[in-house]
């Protein structure tokens, strides 16, 4: 097991999954605290890296395309303070961070996790029910229905029609954009057969966001809905049940020496062929030997 504890959070890797828990420090963003703990199965990972800095370092996870509804719904637009797949590391823990990276990389190599995109979510999305108030409205989601309610700041043309309730079956897409510069952000729901080109300020299926503290929380609503929509790579007409964390791959039995010995031979062949570097070969071989 590899573990790193920091004020920014805790990462624990048990060989099958990486558990990411946000810290309680005042500098940890409201978004990450609200999202809570994430369990990322090994099969969802594409890579991990560690970057050293003078004052602090940063661990970064890279997920396979299509593994996480949060990343799909936000389109990679979550900034560093809110990104749950980064961890700020103090200089006196650089060695621990590098050990975590080595362990995760060795496990990916040993399990032969492919890098190609997925056609199903391996993470479940944020827990429901959810209700977030930001910008010109409140978005609530109970797992089946989205409800949009307006406040005194809502444009009259949009609020006049009253609150909106949409079922997951009515939705074709959900999209979250943060405010950037002079451009406002939004949380927008696209209804099947009724896509709107109106600005979010006037769209009755969108909440307009102005760049305030709670804006990122609307991304949680977007991700929870996205987890219940058909996966974008599943093809037309596909139906998607609420996503669930994939069960970890079973470890070989302790006495299954033959399979592990075959894997050692394969690693040796890859090393001799130049596919694996000396360092990668050593890490993968050690991971196999620990399981013999």
C-alpha positions in Angstrom: 0.0 0.0 0.0 1.2 3.5 -0.9 -0.1 6.5 1.1 0.6 10.2 1.2 -1.0 12.5 3.8 -1.0 16.3 3.2 -3.0 19.3 4.3 -4.4 19.4 0.8 -5.7 15.8 1.1 -4.8 12.1 1.3 -4.1 9.7 -1.5 -4.1 5.9 -0.7 -3.3 3.3 -3.3 -4.0 -0.4 -2.5 -3.0 -1.9 -5.8 -6.5 -2.0 -7.1 -7.8 1.5 -6.6 -6.6 5.0 -5.6 -8.7 6.6 -2.8 -8.6 10.4 -3.0 -9.8 12.3 0.1 -9.8 16.1 0.2 -8.1 17.7 3.2 -9.7 20.0 5.8 -7.3 22.8 5.4 -8.9 26.2 4.7 -7.1 26.4 1.4 -9.0 23.3 0.1 -11.7 24.5 -2.3 -15.4 24.3 -1.5 -15.9 22.3 -4.6 -13.5 19.5 -3.5 -14.9 19.5 0.0 -18.4 19.1 -1.3 -17.4 16.4 -3.9 -15.8 14.4 -1.1 -13.8 11.2 -1.4 -13.3 9.6 -4.8 -12.3 6.0 -5.4 -10.6 5.6 -8.8 -10.3 2.0 -10.0 -6.9 1.1 -11.6 -8.7 0.5 -14.9 -9.8 4.1 -15.0 -6.2 5.5 -14.9 -4.1 6.5 -17.9 -1.1 7.8 -15.9 0.2 9.7 -12.9 3.0 12.3 -12.5 4.7 14.4 -9.9 6.1 17.8 -10.5 8.5 19.4 -7.9 8.5 23.1 -7.1 10.5 25.3 -4.8 7.7 25.8 -2.3 5.5 22.8 -3.1 5.1 20.0 -5.6 2.0 18.6 -7.3 0.7 15.1 -7.9 -1.5 14.7 -11.0 -3.6 11.9 -12.1 -4.6 11.4 -15.8 -7.8 9.4 -16.4 -8.7 7.5 -19.5 -11.1 9.3 -21.8 -14.7 8.4 -20.9 -13.9 7.1 -17.4 -15.4 9.9 -15.4 -18.7 11.8 -15.9 -17.3 14.8 -14.0 -14.4 15.3 -16.5 -16.8 14.8 -19.4 -19.4 17.3 -18.1 -16.8 20.0 -17.3 -14.7 19.4 -20.5 -11.4 19.8 -18.5 -12.4 23.4 -17.5 -12.0 22.9 -13.7 -9.1 25.1 -12.6 -6.4 23.8 -10.3 -8.0 24.8 -6.9 -11.0 22.6 -7.8 -9.4 19.7 -9.7 -9.9 16.6 -7.5 -7.1 14.8 -9.5 -4.3 17.0 -8.2 -2.7 17.1 -4.8 -0.4 19.8 -3.4 2.7 18.2 -1.8 5.0 19.8 0.8 8.8 19.6 0.0 9.5 17.2 2.9 7.1 14.7 1.3 8.6 14.7 -2.2 10.1 11.2 -1.7 6.7 9.8 -0.6 5.0 11.4 -3.7 7.6 9.7 -5.9 7.0 6.4 -4.2 3.2 6.7 -4.9 3.9 7.4 -8.5 6.2 4.4 -8.8 3.6 2.1 -7.2 0.8 3.3 -9.4 2.9 3.0 -12.6 4.1 -0.4 -11.7 0.5 -1.6 -11.1 -0.6 -0.1 -14.4 2.2 -1.9 -16.2 1.6 -5.2 -14.4 -2.2 -5.1 -15.0 -1.6 -4.1 -18.6 -4.2 -1.4 -18.4 -4.9 -0.1 -21.9 -4.8 3.6 -22.7 -7.6 3.6 -25.2 -10.9 5.5 -24.4 -13.7 3.8 -22.5 -17.4 3.3 -23.6 -18.7 3.2 -20.0 -18.1 5.3 -16.9 -15.9 3.7 -14.2 -16.7 6.4 -11.7 -20.3 7.0 -10.4 -20.4 10.8 -10.4 -21.3 12.9 -7.4 -23.8 11.6 -4.9 -27.4 12.7 -5.1 -29.6 14.4 -4.1 -27.9 17.7 -4.9 -29.1 21.2 -4.8 -26.9 24.2 -5.7 -27.8 27.9 -5.7 -25.6 30.2 -7.8 -25.9 32.8 -10.5 -29.5 33.4 -11.4 -31.0 30.2 -10.1 -31.0 27.0 -8.2 -30.4 23.6 -9.8 -31.5 20.5 -7.9 -31.2 16.8 -9.0 -32.6 13.7 -7.2 -31.2 11.1 -9.6 -34.2 11.2 -11.9 -35.4 14.8 -12.2 -33.7 18.1 -12.6 -35.5 21.1 -11.2 -34.5 24.7 -12.0 -35.8 27.5 -9.9 -35.2 31.3 -10.4 -34.3 34.1 -8.1 -34.7 37.9 -8.1 -31.7 38.3 -10.3 -33.2 36.2 -13.1 -34.1 37.9 -16.4 -37.9 38.5 -16.5 -38.3 36.7 -19.8 -36.9 33.6 -18.3 -38.5 33.7 -14.8 -42.0 34.4 -16.2 -42.5 30.8 -17.2 -41.7 29.7 -13.6 -39.6 26.7 -12.4 -38.7 23.9 -14.8 -38.6 20.2 -14.1 -36.9 17.9 -16.5 -36.5 14.1 -16.3 -33.3 12.4 -17.3 -35.1 10.8 -20.2 -35.9 14.2 -21.7 -32.3 15.3 -21.7 -29.8 14.9 -24.6 -26.9 16.6 -22.9 -25.7 18.7 -20.0 -22.9 21.3 -20.1 -21.1 23.4 -17.6 -18.9 26.4 -18.4 -17.2 28.6 -15.8 -17.2 32.4 -16.1 -14.0 33.6 -17.8 -13.0 37.3 -18.0 -16.0 39.3 -19.1 -17.8 36.2 -20.4 -20.4 34.7 -18.0 -20.5 30.9 -17.4 -23.5 28.6 -17.4 -25.0 25.3 -16.5 -27.2 24.3 -19.5 -29.4 21.3 -20.2 -30.2 20.4 -23.7 -33.7 18.9 -24.1 -34.2 16.3 -26.8 -35.5 17.8 -30.0 -35.6 21.3 -28.5 -32.0 22.6 -28.4 -31.9 26.3 -27.6 -29.5 28.8 -29.2 -30.6 31.5 -26.7 -27.9 33.0 -24.4 -28.1 31.4 -20.9 -29.5 34.6 -19.6 -32.7 33.9 -21.5 -32.7 30.1 -21.8 -35.2 28.6 -19.4 -33.1 25.4 -19.4 -29.9 27.1 -18.3 -28.5 28.8 -15.2 -26.3 31.8 -15.9 -23.1 32.0 -13.7 -21.2 35.2 -13.0 -17.9 33.8 -11.5 -18.8 33.7 -7.8 -17.6 31.2 -5.2 -20.4 28.7 -5.6 -20.3 28.5 -9.4 -18.0 25.4 -9.5 -20.6 23.5 -7.4 -22.9 23.6 -10.5 -20.4 21.3 -12.1 -21.4 18.7 -9.5 -25.0 18.8 -10.8 -23.8 18.5 -14.4 -21.6 15.5 -13.5 -24.4 13.7 -11.6 -26.8 14.1 -14.5 -24.1 13.1 -17.0 -23.5 9.9 -15.2 -27.1 8.9 -15.9 -27.1 9.9 -19.6 -26.0 7.4 -22.3 -22.2 7.3 -22.4 -21.0 9.5 -25.4 -19.0 6.5 -26.8 -21.8 4.0 -26.4 -23.4 4.7 -29.7 -26.9 6.0 -30.8 -29.8 4.7 -28.9 -27.8 3.4 -26.0 -29.3 3.4 -22.5 -27.2 4.0 -19.5 -28.0 3.0 -15.9 -26.5 5.1 -13.1 -22.7 4.6 -13.2 -21.0 2.5 -10.6 -17.4 2.0 -9.6 -16.1 -1.0 -11.4 -15.2 -3.8 -9.0 -11.4 -4.2 -8.7 -9.8 -6.9 -10.7 -9.2 -10.0 -8.5 -5.7 -10.5 -7.4 -4.1 -13.9 -8.4 -4.3 -16.5 -5.7 -1.2 -16.7 -3.5 -0.3 -20.2 -4.9 -0.9 -19.2 -8.6 2.8 -19.2 -9.2 2.6 -20.2 -12.8 0.7 -17.1 -13.9 3.1 -14.8 -12.1 6.1 -16.6 -13.5 4.7 -16.3 -17.0 4.3 -12.6 -16.3 7.9 -12.3 -15.2 9.1 -14.0 -18.4 6.9 -11.6 -20.4 8.4 -8.6 -18.6 11.9 -9.9 -19.3 11.1 -10.2 -23.0 9.8 -6.7 -23.1 12.9 -5.4 -21.4 15.2 -7.2 -23.8 13.2 -5.9 -26.7 13.7 -2.4 -25.5 10.0 -1.8 -24.8 10.6 -1.3 -21.1 13.3 0.8 -19.6 15.5 -0.6 -16.9 13.6 1.4 -14.3 10.2 0.3 -15.6 11.3 -3.4 -15.7 12.6 -3.2 -12.2 9.4 -1.7 -10.8 7.2 -4.2 -12.6 9.3 -7.1 -11.6 9.3 -6.0 -7.9 5.5 -5.7 -8.1 5.2 -9.3 -9.4 7.7 -10.7 -6.8 5.7 -9.1 -4.0 2.7 -11.2 -5.1 4.6 -14.6 -5.3 
